[in-house]
Amino acid sequence: MIIKNIFKTKSDFKNFSKSECVAFSVVIQFYHNETEFTERIKEKSLPLTTLFNSVSTIILKLKEEEYPEAFVDEIWDDIKHIRGKQNSDNKKQPVREMLNIDYEFNVNRWYEATVIFACVYTIMAIDCPEKEVCLKYIKEKSTYNEDAKHYFEPFEQAIIDLKKNQTKYPEAYGIEKKDTKEEQRKLTESEWLEKEKHSSWKFDKLRTILADKTIEDQLIEFSEEFEREKQLSNPSKIYLDLLDMQIKYLQRQCSQNNCPVIKVNDIISALQENKFSPEKSVQILEIINYILYARQYPEDICGNIDKKINLFKQNIQSDEEETETQKNAQKRTLKVTTDVMIALLKEAGYVANNDNTKIARLISYLTGFSEEKIRQRFSYPDELTSYHKEEVENVNKILVDINSEISIKYNKQR
């Protein structure tokens, strides 16, 4: 997939759409600041213009496709190569030539691909909210692990804030207020009877045409007719209700006559026996539910799976809240903690006699932080900023209290 140079200079950015403004306002924050959980994007690593071009090219591709979800994996595989690797050979990086940019490939920037996809998700969610399957796949790529979620969450919050503002100030966003009186207008008795008569005749005619077909074929035809009617600018509620009742009747017939009975508790038991995590269980149940809905299984089966999914999600949320509470008890970042551990191990004489990989593995075991990121810390020991001031002062006080001459420093100018 070739990334087109849609934007040449920053002066071109004034023509952003509203959805692009929402997404790129979050991007700018990543270029300016780092947080406890996110790194700052550096211009020399991923130029802002390049990011805008990448996002815009992906959006153009997804919007022109009838089933954009089919291309999400391919696009992700292309864009994730932006992630550079230490000591990698620039000539073996095909994305350099493809994007026609000069990356600094000796820095860690795995999160840049996540930010690009989070931008795409934000713009698509605002412009094309009906493409739910595509949005789901994009979000799954953007939040593929716990670290990536921290880069995605600000974009999701920006969408929530936009919707709140649109509801509160619709005129500011060019949204016309609905005519409440017209919306609440009741049909007269004669109008209602005429509408019902027409809808009943239309429904009876369809049922007569499909009478000789199998139950499975009837179910497909009635479901397609339901979707066609629903897509009309002024669908008939009475006709939709008649179709919906017929669909549910056929679903029960199909389930009783031809389809094996699926017991939700059997699925849950299998997940528990295989010791799947709540997160993995939710993913598996959502896939099963998607298939069952697509095959027109009865609402009681799909509805029960929906309930189980919500229960698993509640457990996940409870675990995350407990973890967040523990994190907030005392601020402790990977950089400062790693620096303290390295200093202590140097004082004990262990660092000089062992390679960085072994030391990183020990620190990871003791702290719970990522072994890979700890290993990177050996290569970039001077990155502490004023953001870490409070934590550095706190740990230095602890070291003084135990009569240690070790202290941690940070660069106050950054």
Secondary structure by P-SEA (a helix, b strand, c coil): cccccccccccccccccaaaaaaaaaaaaaaccccccbbbbbcccccaaaaaaaaaaaaaaaaaccccccaaaaaaaaaacccccccccccccaaaaaacccccccccccaaaaaaaaaaaaaaaaccccaaaaaaaaaaaaaccaaaaaaaaaaaaaaaaaaaaaaaccccccccccccccccccccaaaaaaaaaaaaaaaaaaaaaaccccaaaaaaaaaaaaaaaaacccccaaaaaaaaaaaaaaaaaaaacccccccaaaaaaaaaaacccaaaaaaaaaaaaaaaaaacccaaaaaaaaaaaaaaaaaaaaaaaaaaaaaacccccaaaaaaaaaaaaaaacccccccaaaaaaaaaaaccccaaaaaaaaaccccccccaaaaaaaaaaaaaaacccbbbbbcccc
